Amino acid sequence: MEIRIDVDGTKAVVTPVGKLTVQTAPELDAAIEGLDANIMELEINLSELDYISSAGLRVLVSTQKMMTTRGGTMTLMSPNDDVYEVFDMTGLAEVLTIVR
């Protein structure tokens, strides 16, 4: 999986490309953990994500908790229909901020 990161001041856009599985979830987790602690607005661009597993969901939920703790925000952007369906079926569409 490729992960692109763009930082502008206190905003970061993280774009995972490919499949977010149990094998690749640690890569995304490490990339997010490696962001500067003064990032207050985190946007995760899901437009190039083909698949997300429960391990990927765990990374996103823990990231949401981290951003809330620091007083920041996390927004999931542009998931395709298959990825959004996973959020919807698990109830996370009601918990996470998702912009389709």
KANOR-V898550 format. One line per field, one symbol per residue. ss: DSSP state (h for helix, s for strand, l for the rest). phi: phi as a letter, one per 30 degrees, with the letter a starting at -180 (. if undefined). psi: psi as a letter, one per 20 degrees, with the letter a starting at -180 (. if undefined). Layout:
# KANOR-V898550
ss->???
phi->???
psi->???
This chain:
# KANOR-V898550
ss->lsssssssllssssssssssllllhhhhhhhhhlllllllssssslllsssslhhhhhhhhhhhhhhhhlllssssslllhhhhhhhhhhlhhhlllssl
phi->.cbcbbcbiccbccbdbjccbddcedddeddddddedcdcbcccdcdccdabcdddddddddddddddddicbbbcchddddddedddddidddccdbcc
psi->pqoppppndjppppoppcpnahhihhggghgghiqqijpioppoojhjphqprhhhggghghgggghghjjaqpppplqrggghhggghiiihigqopo.
